Amino acid sequence: MTRQSGAAFPRRPCSVKEHPARSIRAIEAEQEAPRTPILALTANASTEDREACLSAGMDGFLVKPLDRERLSAALAGSSDAALAA
């Protein structure tokens, strides 16, 4: 993992079993905290990868190369979901 501004970011793909999103969702549930929007950004465009990320608790799945329109739409959707929660 690498640290930036106090946050930890994984540097390798994670298996569904040890997916960081699962840990975040567990902490949110335990602390009754609001849902944190989580988007996957990956070069792996397979259906299995998408399903794994979403089943791990992510809110969206973006594939590289990324264009601004898809990023904007995903961020807008996450913001709406976070506000509704």
C-alpha positions in Angstrom: 0.0 0.0 0.0 1.0 3.6 -0.5 0.0 6.5 1.7 -1.1 9.9 0.5 -2.6 12.5 2.8 -3.1 9.9 5.5 -5.2 7.5 3.3 -4.0 4.1 2.2 -4.4 3.0 -1.4 -3.9 -0.6 -2.6 -1.2 -1.0 -5.3 -2.3 -4.4 -6.5 -5.6 -6.0 -7.4 -7.3 -7.6 -4.4 -9.3 -10.8 -4.3 -13.0 -10.4 -3.5 -12.4 -12.0 -0.1 -9.9 -9.3 1.0 -11.3 -6.4 -1.0 -10.8 -3.0 0.8 -14.4 -2.0 0.0 -15.6 -4.9 2.1 -13.6 -3.5 5.1 -14.9 0.0 4.6 -18.5 -1.2 4.4 -18.1 -3.3 7.5 -16.7 -0.2 9.4 -19.6 2.0 8.2 -22.1 -0.6 9.4 -20.4 -1.1 12.7 -20.2 2.7 13.4 -23.5 3.5 11.7 -21.6 5.9 9.5 -22.8 7.4 6.3 -22.0 5.4 3.1 -18.7 6.5 1.5 -18.9 6.5 -2.3 -16.3 4.0 -3.7 -15.5 3.8 -7.5 -13.3 1.2 -9.1 -10.8 2.3 -11.7 -9.2 -0.6 -13.5 -7.7 -1.8 -16.7 -9.5 -5.2 -16.2 -12.7 -4.8 -18.1 -14.1 -8.3 -17.6 -17.6 -8.9 -16.4 -16.2 -11.0 -13.6 -14.0 -8.1 -12.4 -17.0 -5.7 -12.5 -19.3 -8.1 -10.6 -16.5 -8.7 -8.0 -16.1 -5.0 -7.4 -19.8 -4.3 -7.1 -20.4 -7.3 -4.9 -17.6 -6.1 -2.6 -19.6 -2.9 -2.0 -18.3 -0.5 -4.6 -20.7 2.0 -6.1 -19.3 2.1 -9.6 -16.8 0.5 -12.0 -14.7 2.5 -14.5 -12.4 1.0 -17.1 -9.2 2.6 -18.4 -8.6 4.5 -20.6 -11.1 6.8 -18.9 -12.8 9.7 -20.6 -14.2 12.7 -18.8 -17.8 12.0 -19.6 -17.8 8.6 -18.0 -15.9 9.9 -15.0 -18.2 12.9 -14.6 -21.3 10.6 -14.8 -19.8 8.2 -12.2 -18.9 11.0 -9.8 -22.3 12.6 -10.2 -24.0 9.3 -9.5 -21.9 8.7 -6.4 -22.6 12.2 -5.1 -26.3 11.7 -5.6 -26.2 8.3 -3.8 -24.2 9.8 -0.9 -26.6 12.6 -0.5 -29.6 10.3 -0.6 -28.2 8.0 2.1 
